[in-house]
Amino acid sequence: MRNTSPKTLSESPEDPFSVHQSASAVLDEGGRIVAWSDQATALLGHGPDEVLGRPVRETLVEPRDQGLIDEATAACLRDGGWFGLLPVRHRAGHRVYVGFRARRVRRLDSTVEWLLVGSLAEDIIQWDIDRAVLDGFFLRSPVGVTVLGPDLRILRVNRAIARFGGLPTEAYRGLRTADFLLGPDTELIEDRLRGVLETGRPLIFAEQTCRLLRDPAKELIVSVSAFRMQDRSGRVLGVTEIIEDVTDRHRARRRLALLNEAGARIGSTLDVARTARELAEAAVPALADALSVDLLEPVPRGEEPAPGARGPLRRMAVRSIRPEALTVMHPEGHLFFFPDETAPSRCLVERRPILDPFLEDTRGWFSTEPERAEKALAIGVHSLMAVPLAARGVVLGLVCLWRSQRSEPFEEDDLTLAEEFAARAAVCIDNARRYTQQHNAAEALQRSLLPSEVPEHPAVETAYRYLPAHASTGVGGDWFDVIPLSGLRVALVVGDVVGHGMHASATMGRLRAAVRTLAHLDLAPDEVLARLDDLVDELATEQRQASGNTPQIVGATCLYAIYDPVSRHCAMARAGHPPPTVLRPDGRVRPVDVPAGPPLGVGGLPFETAELELDEDSLIALYSDGLLLADHRDIDQGLTLLRSTLTGPSHSLEQTCKAVEDAMLPDRAVDDVTLLLGRTRVLAAENVATWQLSAEPTAAGRARTLVRERLAEWGLDEFAFTTELIVSELVTNAYRYAGGPVLLRLIRDGRLICEVSDTSSTSPHLRQARGTDEGGRGLFLVAQLSERWGTRYGRNRKTIWAEQPLAAQPGEPGA
């Protein structure tokens, strides 16, 4: 039930001179009170018995107020009525200001009386204020007010609504919202108003689009508030709707939200192409219906364009809400020039944003690319903005924005927003460009430190993969190598420096060079790793002493293997590196137990060499942990997947590398990936000759005879003289200085290799003999007659070898 107490009436004021609110009295011509209402008693405290028949001046007027009463009486007599405020004496003795309306009335007997209707002055003042506010809403308020009945037909609108709809205020009476708004907008607002009518819950600041039937292309955003109207009995009279045009505020808020979203979205990676696509995704469809991002050709490569350059542009991103627009725009990756006199061309030349709100008025497109321009107009393109992408004073390219779906053209506010988008994107693109430049330099350095190609070798057939880490991670320190050794042996090496960046690449280069140097000393794998470990310690010490800001070497891992195609012997050792995978010729995995050893630079435990014999066509795979751990796998999962891939069908090592890459690297790895595959070969027995000679004075002669006969069998008689000299000198030295049996071996495979092994550990040295010396010229003679020579050490023996090149002949090894 509605509360009709005085408080409620004051909270919802009505006319203070209404029957319910006002007090009334009647005075005769002599000023005596002849009628008195109950409301008068309630207002002034005097009962009827106390005032009826008595002069009003004696009963209700203080002596000090007589002058005011005289002025009001004179005006009333003169004008036949009066309205104003007068002080009146309350029965309790205090004065009360009352607002009066006085009217002269005539009775049947022609006597004249005065009807007084009054109410408290503050009620009248409040009522006047309320009336002024109400009149202000309908006559002067800039906010629209609409009063609707229960059937949602308009009862009254204010002047703001009249201006908004373009009709006089009286013309709206009886209309519905659908008579001047588009259907979807009408349905939304009427559904909301029905909810207010049915529930009584007010609608507060609900925003929605508003498009007038007389101008459907213009989209406005209005804020709607509404409340239900009821009379004193609670009967629903309708709903009052307050409408405010908040288009500018909504657009400003939307622009701010778009800028915040763009700031969070653009530049998530240090990739130029990805940053360009993020700009396109942020602006379409929020700002434009279609967008293209074009960069000057040097920028995608990480280079900085020359000041004032107007070279070709590379399209980096294109996006549209309409698929047919993509057929008009150049595709991603396309290299092109914008025609002169077009907005994009002027944007680049003048280095300022260009706004073409009405594209049909811009004839440059038609004169330079009429076919493309006609197609654009055919799909509704009508407005264009071109904004340069500039950062740190350098123009990198531009972004073009188009409208075809939305009928309203681009405005200056849209251009300002596009400039903000472009400014943020340009900084991100420039950062990505600089990073690309540095990453390319680091990657080029790293690739220059790795083998450009792996040479063919008689011991193994090889294939490899080296994939740098993702650009965001930085280049790493992976390396691999295939190093030819004496006796047709070959060393296979894979290593990894901990960390990423230029420092890791530079360290990798130093370690690879050291490995090659140590390999040519013909050291065993464990000895190579031990000396490499010392080198890493020395490098770390140098860096600590040089500068505290230089990244320190944390460590490195390495796997070093030597394979001999004559004996099929393979020796390998590893320093904290993943173990190799060896497959038999039948495709089964062969377990290889290679002691792990500590990473290089850590120190502690010694390195150990594992030895095994490999069948011909065995496959040995060496790799870095980046291959195994890619795609968030652990080591065991990576090994399982690698072994299953290696055992799959393949026709060549290159195809096997490709199969491993496809299976284990679906995306660009976050760490460097190195894979080195080697398929073993075995030297045919007819190309190797081995003799064991007794340590006696005739050993050298016996050796010469054996060599001469074998060379005759091989058809290499022209090498007999030099080879006999080399063998004679090496066998003589072994007999003279070593003692014990001497092993002589000849190997033919593109070159002629002579090897003499003995049990001595004494290392021979090449020296210049003096004229009076009886000896000392043997090794000098060997060095002059051979292309290469050297010494290597094995278990309880050393071997001196010498190589001579063979001319390639058809049908012969090495041809």
GIVEN-V287675 format. One record per pair of residues at least 6 apart in sequence whose ideal C-beta (glycine too) atoms are under 8 Angstrom apart, sorted by the first residue. I is the first residue (numbers start at 1). J is the second residue. Records with the same first field share a line. If there is no record, write none. Layout:
I = J ; J
//
This chain:
1 = 234
2 = 8 ; 230 ; 232 ; 233 ; 234
4 = 232
9 = 20 ; 21
10 = 123 ; 126
13 = 123 ; 126 ; 127 ; 130
14 = 20 ; 21 ; 127
15 = 21 ; 127
16 = 22 ; 99 ; 119 ; 120 ; 123 ; 124 ; 127
17 = 101 ; 117 ; 119
21 = 39 ; 119 ; 123
22 = 39 ; 117 ; 118 ; 119
23 = 37 ; 39 ; 40 ; 42 ; 43 ; 44 ; 98 ; 117 ; 118 ; 119
24 = 35 ; 37 ; 39 ; 40 ; 115 ; 116 ; 117 ; 118
25 = 33 ; 35 ; 36 ; 37 ; 40 ; 51 ; 56 ; 116 ; 118
26 = 33 ; 34 ; 35 ; 105 ; 113 ; 114 ; 115 ; 116
27 = 33 ; 34 ; 56 ; 113 ; 114 ; 116
28 = 34 ; 111 ; 113 ; 114
29 = 111 ; 112 ; 113
30 = 55
31 = 55 ; 56 ; 57
32 = 53 ; 54 ; 55 ; 56
33 = 51 ; 52 ; 53 ; 54 ; 55 ; 56 ; 59
34 = 52 ; 53 ; 113
35 = 52
36 = 46 ; 48 ; 51 ; 52
40 = 46 ; 118
41 = 47 ; 48
43 = 96 ; 98 ; 118 ; 119 ; 120
44 = 60 ; 88 ; 89 ; 90 ; 91 ; 96 ; 98
45 = 90 ; 91 ; 92
46 = 59 ; 60 ; 91
50 = 59 ; 91
51 = 59 ; 60
57 = 66 ; 69
59 = 89
60 = 88 ; 89
61 = 69 ; 88 ; 89
62 = 87 ; 89 ; 95
65 = 86 ; 87 ; 95
68 = 86 ; 87
69 = 86
72 = 82 ; 84 ; 86 ; 100 ; 102
75 = 82
76 = 82 ; 102 ; 104 ; 114
80 = 103 ; 104
81 = 101 ; 102 ; 103 ; 104
82 = 100 ; 101 ; 102
83 = 99 ; 100 ; 101 ; 102
84 = 99 ; 100
85 = 97 ; 98 ; 99 ; 100 ; 121 ; 124
86 = 97 ; 98 ; 100
87 = 95 ; 96 ; 97 ; 98
88 = 95 ; 96 ; 97 ; 98 ; 118
89 = 95 ; 96
90 = 96
96 = 120
97 = 120 ; 121
98 = 118 ; 119 ; 120 ; 121
99 = 118 ; 119 ; 120 ; 121 ; 123 ; 124
100 = 116 ; 117 ; 118
101 = 116 ; 117 ; 118
102 = 114 ; 115 ; 116
103 = 114 ; 115 ; 117
104 = 112 ; 113 ; 114 ; 115
105 = 112 ; 113 ; 114 ; 115
106 = 112 ; 113
107 = 113
137 = 143 ; 145 ; 158
138 = 145 ; 156 ; 158 ; 159
139 = 158 ; 159
140 = 159
141 = 158 ; 159 ; 160
142 = 160
143 = 160 ; 242 ; 243 ; 244
144 = 157 ; 158 ; 160 ; 161 ; 164 ; 241 ; 242 ; 243 ; 244 ; 245
145 = 157 ; 158 ; 160 ; 161 ; 240 ; 241 ; 242 ; 243
146 = 154 ; 156 ; 157 ; 158 ; 161 ; 172 ; 240 ; 241 ; 243
147 = 154 ; 155 ; 156 ; 157 ; 229 ; 238 ; 239 ; 240 ; 241
148 = 154 ; 155 ; 193 ; 238 ; 239 ; 240 ; 241
149 = 155 ; 237 ; 238
150 = 197 ; 236 ; 237 ; 238
152 = 176 ; 177 ; 190 ; 193 ; 194 ; 197 ; 239
153 = 174 ; 175 ; 176
154 = 172 ; 173 ; 174 ; 175 ; 176
155 = 173 ; 238
156 = 169 ; 172 ; 173
157 = 165 ; 169 ; 172
158 = 169
159 = 169
160 = 243
161 = 169 ; 172 ; 243
162 = 168 ; 169 ; 172
164 = 243 ; 245
165 = 172 ; 180 ; 212
166 = 212 ; 214
167 = 180
176 = 186
177 = 186 ; 189 ; 190
178 = 186 ; 190
179 = 213
180 = 212 ; 213 ; 214
181 = 189 ; 210 ; 211 ; 212 ; 213
182 = 211 ; 212 ; 213 ; 216
184 = 209
185 = 208 ; 209 ; 210 ; 211
188 = 208
189 = 208 ; 224 ; 241
192 = 203 ; 206 ; 224 ; 226
193 = 203 ; 226 ; 239 ; 241
195 = 201 ; 203
196 = 202 ; 203 ; 226 ; 227 ; 228 ; 239
197 = 228 ; 236 ; 238 ; 239
200 = 228
202 = 225 ; 226 ; 227 ; 228
203 = 224 ; 225 ; 226 ; 227
204 = 225
205 = 223 ; 224 ; 225
206 = 223 ; 224 ; 225
207 = 221 ; 222 ; 223 ; 224 ; 246 ; 250
208 = 221 ; 222 ; 224
209 = 219 ; 220 ; 221 ; 222
210 = 219 ; 220 ; 221 ; 222
211 = 218 ; 219 ; 220
212 = 218
217 = 407 ; 408
218 = 408
219 = 408
220 = 245 ; 247
221 = 245 ; 246 ; 247 ; 250 ; 251
222 = 243 ; 244 ; 245 ; 246 ; 247
223 = 243 ; 244 ; 246
224 = 241 ; 242 ; 243
225 = 241 ; 242
226 = 239 ; 240 ; 241 ; 242
227 = 239 ; 240
228 = 236 ; 238 ; 239
229 = 236 ; 237 ; 238 ; 239 ; 240
230 = 236 ; 237
231 = 237
251 = 413
254 = 286
255 = 413 ; 417
258 = 282 ; 286 ; 287 ; 417 ; 421
259 = 417 ; 420 ; 421 ; 424
261 = 282 ; 286
262 = 279 ; 282 ; 283 ; 420 ; 421 ; 424 ; 425
263 = 424
265 = 278 ; 281 ; 282
266 = 275 ; 278 ; 279 ; 282 ; 421 ; 424 ; 425 ; 428
267 = 275 ; 278 ; 424 ; 425 ; 427 ; 428 ; 431 ; 432
268 = 274 ; 278
269 = 275 ; 432 ; 471 ; 472
270 = 431 ; 432 ; 435 ; 436 ; 471 ; 472
271 = 432 ; 436 ; 471 ; 472
272 = 295 ; 299 ; 300 ; 302 ; 316 ; 429 ; 432 ; 433 ; 436
273 = 300 ; 316 ; 317
274 = 432
275 = 425 ; 428 ; 429 ; 432
276 = 293 ; 295 ; 316 ; 317 ; 425 ; 429
277 = 293 ; 316 ; 317 ; 319
278 = 425
279 = 291 ; 293 ; 317 ; 399 ; 421 ; 422 ; 425
280 = 291 ; 292 ; 293 ; 317 ; 318 ; 319
281 = 319
282 = 421
283 = 291 ; 319 ; 399 ; 401 ; 418 ; 421
284 = 290 ; 291 ; 319 ; 320 ; 321
285 = 321 ; 405
287 = 401 ; 414 ; 417 ; 418 ; 421
288 = 385 ; 401 ; 402 ; 403 ; 418
289 = 320 ; 321 ; 322 ; 325 ; 402 ; 403 ; 404 ; 405 ; 406
290 = 318 ; 319 ; 320 ; 321 ; 322 ; 325 ; 329 ; 381 ; 401 ; 402 ; 403 ; 404
291 = 317 ; 318 ; 319 ; 320 ; 399 ; 400 ; 401 ; 402
292 = 315 ; 317 ; 318 ; 319 ; 329 ; 330 ; 399 ; 400
293 = 315 ; 316 ; 317 ; 318 ; 389 ; 397 ; 399 ; 425
294 = 313 ; 314 ; 315 ; 316 ; 338 ; 344 ; 397 ; 398 ; 399 ; 400
295 = 313 ; 314 ; 316 ; 389 ; 396 ; 397 ; 429
296 = 305 ; 309 ; 311 ; 312 ; 313 ; 314 ; 395 ; 396 ; 397
297 = 305 ; 311 ; 312 ; 313 ; 314 ; 335
298 = 304 ; 305 ; 309 ; 311
299 = 305 ; 314 ; 396 ; 397 ; 429 ; 433
300 = 314 ; 316 ; 433 ; 436
301 = 436 ; 440
302 = 433 ; 434 ; 435 ; 436 ; 437 ; 438 ; 439 ; 440
303 = 433 ; 437
304 = 394 ; 433 ; 437
305 = 311 ; 394 ; 395 ; 396
307 = 394
309 = 395
310 = 348 ; 349
312 = 335 ; 336 ; 337
313 = 335 ; 336 ; 337 ; 338 ; 397 ; 398
314 = 333 ; 334 ; 335
315 = 330 ; 331 ; 332 ; 333 ; 334 ; 335 ; 336
316 = 332 ; 397
317 = 332
318 = 326 ; 329 ; 330 ; 331 ; 332
320 = 326 ; 329 ; 402
321 = 405
322 = 379 ; 404 ; 405
324 = 379
325 = 379 ; 381 ; 402 ; 404
327 = 375
328 = 372 ; 375 ; 376 ; 379 ; 381
330 = 336
338 = 344 ; 345 ; 348
339 = 345 ; 364 ; 365 ; 368 ; 369
340 = 364 ; 368
341 = 364 ; 367 ; 368
342 = 362 ; 364 ; 365 ; 368 ; 369
343 = 354 ; 356 ; 362 ; 364 ; 384 ; 386 ; 400
344 = 354 ; 386 ; 398 ; 400
346 = 354 ; 386
347 = 353 ; 354 ; 386 ; 387 ; 388 ; 398
348 = 388 ; 395 ; 398
351 = 388 ; 390 ; 395
352 = 388
353 = 385 ; 386 ; 387 ; 388 ; 415 ; 418 ; 419 ; 422
354 = 384 ; 385 ; 386 ; 387
355 = 384 ; 385 ; 410 ; 412 ; 415
356 = 362 ; 383 ; 384 ; 385 ; 386
357 = 383 ; 409 ; 410 ; 411
358 = 382 ; 383 ; 409
359 = 365 ; 376 ; 377 ; 381 ; 382 ; 383 ; 384
360 = 377 ; 382
362 = 384
365 = 372 ; 373 ; 376
366 = 373 ; 374
376 = 402
379 = 404
380 = 404 ; 405
381 = 402 ; 403 ; 404
382 = 403 ; 404 ; 407 ; 409
383 = 402 ; 403 ; 409 ; 410
384 = 400 ; 401 ; 402 ; 403 ; 410
385 = 400 ; 401 ; 410 ; 414 ; 415 ; 418
386 = 398 ; 399 ; 400 ; 401
387 = 398 ; 399 ; 401 ; 415 ; 418 ; 419 ; 421 ; 422
388 = 395 ; 397 ; 398 ; 422 ; 426
389 = 395 ; 396 ; 397 ; 398 ; 399 ; 422 ; 425 ; 426 ; 429
390 = 396 ; 422 ; 423 ; 426
391 = 426 ; 427 ; 429 ; 430
392 = 430
394 = 430
396 = 426 ; 429 ; 430 ; 433
397 = 429
398 = 422
399 = 418 ; 421 ; 422 ; 425
401 = 410 ; 418
403 = 409 ; 410
435 = 471
436 = 471
439 = 471 ; 474 ; 475
441 = 502
442 = 474 ; 475 ; 501 ; 502 ; 505
443 = 468 ; 475
445 = 475 ; 502 ; 505 ; 506 ; 509
446 = 468 ; 475 ; 476 ; 505 ; 508
447 = 466
449 = 479 ; 505 ; 508 ; 509 ; 512
450 = 466 ; 479 ; 480 ; 512
451 = 480 ; 481 ; 482
454 = 462 ; 463 ; 464 ; 482
455 = 482 ; 484
457 = 482 ; 484 ; 490
458 = 488 ; 565 ; 681 ; 683 ; 749 ; 750 ; 813
459 = 488 ; 489 ; 490 ; 563 ; 564 ; 565 ; 680 ; 681
460 = 482 ; 490 ; 492 ; 563 ; 565 ; 620 ; 678 ; 679 ; 680 ; 681
461 = 653 ; 678 ; 679 ; 681
462 = 482 ; 492 ; 653 ; 676 ; 677 ; 678 ; 679
463 = 652 ; 653 ; 654 ; 656 ; 657 ; 677
464 = 480 ; 657 ; 674 ; 675 ; 676 ; 677
465 = 657 ; 660 ; 661 ; 673 ; 674 ; 675
466 = 478 ; 480 ; 672 ; 673 ; 674 ; 675
467 = 661 ; 665 ; 668 ; 669 ; 672 ; 673 ; 674
468 = 475 ; 476 ; 672
469 = 475 ; 476 ; 500 ; 626 ; 668 ; 669 ; 670 ; 671 ; 672
470 = 668 ; 669 ; 670
472 = 670
473 = 500 ; 670 ; 671
474 = 500 ; 501 ; 504
475 = 500 ; 501 ; 502 ; 504 ; 505 ; 672
476 = 496 ; 497 ; 499 ; 500 ; 504 ; 505 ; 626 ; 671 ; 672
477 = 495 ; 496 ; 497 ; 498 ; 499 ; 500 ; 504 ; 505 ; 507 ; 508 ; 556 ; 672
478 = 494 ; 495 ; 496 ; 497 ; 508 ; 624 ; 626 ; 672 ; 673 ; 674
479 = 493 ; 494 ; 495 ; 496 ; 497 ; 508 ; 509 ; 511 ; 512 ; 674
480 = 493 ; 494 ; 495 ; 622 ; 674 ; 676
481 = 491 ; 492 ; 493 ; 512 ; 515 ; 516
482 = 490 ; 491 ; 492 ; 493 ; 676 ; 678
483 = 490 ; 491 ; 493 ; 515 ; 516 ; 519 ; 520
484 = 490
485 = 491 ; 519 ; 520 ; 522 ; 562 ; 792
486 = 522 ; 753 ; 788 ; 790 ; 792 ; 801 ; 803
487 = 564 ; 566 ; 747 ; 753 ; 755 ; 792 ; 799 ; 801
488 = 564 ; 565 ; 566 ; 683 ; 747 ; 749 ; 753
489 = 562 ; 563 ; 564 ; 565
490 = 562 ; 563 ; 565 ; 678
491 = 519 ; 560 ; 561 ; 562
492 = 560 ; 561 ; 562 ; 563 ; 620 ; 622 ; 676 ; 678
493 = 512 ; 515 ; 519 ; 558 ; 559 ; 560 ; 561 ; 622
494 = 558 ; 559 ; 577 ; 622 ; 623 ; 624 ; 674 ; 676
495 = 508 ; 511 ; 512 ; 515 ; 556 ; 557 ; 558 ; 559 ; 577
496 = 556 ; 557 ; 558 ; 577 ; 624 ; 625 ; 626 ; 672 ; 674
497 = 504 ; 507 ; 508 ; 511 ; 553 ; 556
498 = 504 ; 553 ; 554 ; 555 ; 556 ; 557 ; 599
499 = 551 ; 553 ; 554
500 = 671
501 = 551
503 = 550 ; 551
507 = 539 ; 553 ; 556
508 = 556
510 = 535 ; 539
511 = 532 ; 535 ; 536 ; 556 ; 558 ; 600
514 = 531 ; 532 ; 535
515 = 528 ; 532 ; 558 ; 560
518 = 527 ; 528 ; 531 ; 532
519 = 528
520 = 790
522 = 790 ; 791 ; 792 ; 793
523 = 531 ; 793
524 = 562 ; 571 ; 573 ; 609 ; 793
525 = 560 ; 561 ; 562 ; 571 ; 572 ; 573 ; 607 ; 609
526 = 573 ; 606 ; 607 ; 608 ; 609
528 = 560 ; 573
529 = 558 ; 560 ; 573 ; 574 ; 575 ; 597 ; 600 ; 607
530 = 606 ; 607
532 = 558 ; 575 ; 600
533 = 575 ; 600 ; 601 ; 602 ; 603 ; 607
536 = 553 ; 555 ; 556 ; 600 ; 601
537 = 601 ; 603
539 = 553
540 = 552 ; 553 ; 601
543 = 550 ; 551 ; 552 ; 553
544 = 552
553 = 601
554 = 601
555 = 576 ; 599 ; 600 ; 601 ; 602
556 = 575 ; 599 ; 600 ; 601
557 = 574 ; 575 ; 576 ; 577 ; 599 ; 600 ; 625
558 = 574 ; 575 ; 576 ; 577 ; 600
559 = 572 ; 573 ; 574 ; 575 ; 577 ; 578 ; 579 ; 580 ; 594 ; 622
560 = 572 ; 573 ; 574
561 = 570 ; 571 ; 572 ; 580 ; 620 ; 622
562 = 570 ; 571 ; 572
563 = 569 ; 570 ; 614 ; 620 ; 678 ; 680
564 = 570
565 = 680 ; 681 ; 682 ; 683
566 = 682 ; 683 ; 688 ; 747
567 = 613
568 = 613 ; 614 ; 615 ; 616 ; 680 ; 682
569 = 611 ; 612 ; 613
570 = 611 ; 612 ; 613 ; 614 ; 620 ; 680
571 = 609 ; 610 ; 611
572 = 580 ; 592 ; 594 ; 609 ; 610
573 = 594 ; 595 ; 597 ; 607 ; 608 ; 609 ; 610
574 = 594 ; 595 ; 596 ; 597 ; 607
575 = 597 ; 598 ; 599 ; 600 ; 607
576 = 596 ; 597 ; 598 ; 599 ; 600 ; 602
577 = 624 ; 625
578 = 623 ; 624 ; 625 ; 628 ; 635 ; 639
579 = 592 ; 594 ; 596
580 = 592 ; 594 ; 620 ; 621 ; 622
581 = 589 ; 592 ; 620 ; 621 ; 623 ; 639 ; 642 ; 643 ; 646
582 = 589 ; 590 ; 592 ; 612 ; 614 ; 618 ; 619 ; 620 ; 621
583 = 589 ; 590 ; 618 ; 619 ; 620 ; 621 ; 643 ; 646 ; 647
584 = 590 ; 615 ; 618
585 = 615 ; 616 ; 617 ; 618
587 = 647
588 = 647
589 = 643 ; 647
590 = 618
592 = 610 ; 612
593 = 610
594 = 610
595 = 607 ; 608 ; 610
597 = 605 ; 606 ; 607 ; 608
598 = 604 ; 605
614 = 620 ; 680
615 = 680
616 = 680 ; 681 ; 682
617 = 679 ; 680 ; 681
618 = 679 ; 680
619 = 646 ; 656 ; 677 ; 678 ; 679 ; 680
620 = 677 ; 678 ; 679 ; 680
621 = 642 ; 646 ; 675 ; 676 ; 677 ; 678
622 = 675 ; 676 ; 677 ; 678
623 = 642 ; 673 ; 674 ; 675 ; 676
624 = 671 ; 672 ; 673 ; 674 ; 675
625 = 635 ; 671
626 = 669 ; 671 ; 672 ; 673 ; 674
627 = 638 ; 642 ; 660 ; 664 ; 665 ; 669 ; 673 ; 674 ; 675
628 = 635 ; 637 ; 638 ; 639 ; 642 ; 664
629 = 635 ; 638 ; 671
630 = 638 ; 664 ; 665 ; 669 ; 670 ; 671 ; 673
631 = 664 ; 665 ; 666 ; 667
633 = 641
638 = 664
641 = 663 ; 664
642 = 660 ; 664
645 = 656 ; 659 ; 660 ; 663 ; 664
646 = 656 ; 660
648 = 659
650 = 656 ; 659
653 = 677 ; 679
656 = 677
657 = 675 ; 677
660 = 675
661 = 675
665 = 673
683 = 747 ; 749
687 = 747 ; 748 ; 749 ; 813
688 = 745 ; 746 ; 747 ; 748
689 = 706 ; 710 ; 745 ; 746
690 = 743 ; 744 ; 745 ; 746
691 = 703 ; 706 ; 743 ; 744 ; 745
692 = 741 ; 742 ; 743 ; 744
693 = 699 ; 702 ; 703 ; 731 ; 741 ; 742 ; 743 ; 744
694 = 741 ; 742
695 = 734 ; 735 ; 738 ; 739 ; 740 ; 741 ; 742
696 = 735
697 = 735
699 = 731 ; 732 ; 734 ; 735 ; 742
700 = 727 ; 728 ; 731 ; 732 ; 735
701 = 728
703 = 727 ; 728 ; 731 ; 744
704 = 724 ; 727 ; 728
706 = 744
707 = 720 ; 723 ; 724 ; 727 ; 744 ; 746 ; 754
708 = 720 ; 724
710 = 746
711 = 717 ; 719 ; 720 ; 723 ; 746
712 = 720
714 = 748
715 = 812
716 = 748 ; 752 ; 806
719 = 752 ; 804 ; 806
722 = 785 ; 786 ; 804
723 = 746 ; 752 ; 754 ; 804
725 = 781 ; 785
726 = 754 ; 781 ; 782 ; 785 ; 786 ; 802 ; 804
727 = 744 ; 754 ; 756
729 = 778 ; 779 ; 781 ; 782
730 = 754 ; 756 ; 778 ; 782 ; 800 ; 802
731 = 742 ; 744 ; 756
732 = 778
733 = 756 ; 764 ; 778 ; 779 ; 800
734 = 742 ; 756 ; 757 ; 758 ; 760 ; 800
735 = 742
737 = 760 ; 762
738 = 758 ; 759 ; 760 ; 762
739 = 758 ; 759 ; 760
740 = 758 ; 759 ; 760
741 = 758 ; 759
742 = 756 ; 757 ; 758
743 = 755 ; 756 ; 757 ; 758 ; 797
744 = 754 ; 755 ; 756
745 = 753 ; 754 ; 755 ; 756 ; 757
746 = 752 ; 753 ; 754 ; 755
747 = 753 ; 755
748 = 806 ; 813
749 = 813 ; 814
750 = 805 ; 806 ; 808 ; 813 ; 814
751 = 787 ; 803 ; 804 ; 805 ; 806 ; 814
752 = 803 ; 804 ; 805 ; 806
753 = 801 ; 802 ; 803 ; 804
754 = 786 ; 801 ; 802 ; 803 ; 804
755 = 799 ; 800 ; 801
756 = 799 ; 800 ; 801
757 = 794 ; 797 ; 798 ; 799 ; 800
758 = 797 ; 798
759 = 796 ; 797
760 = 798
761 = 793 ; 798
762 = 798
763 = 791 ; 798
764 = 779 ; 791 ; 800
765 = 779
766 = 779 ; 780 ; 783
767 = 776 ; 779 ; 780
768 = 780
769 = 775 ; 776 ; 777 ; 780
770 = 776
779 = 789
782 = 789 ; 802
783 = 789
785 = 802 ; 804
786 = 802 ; 803 ; 804
787 = 803 ; 804 ; 805
788 = 802 ; 803
789 = 800 ; 801 ; 802 ; 803
790 = 800 ; 801
791 = 798 ; 799 ; 800 ; 801
792 = 798 ; 799 ; 801
793 = 799
806 = 812 ; 814
808 = 814 ; 815
809 = 815
//
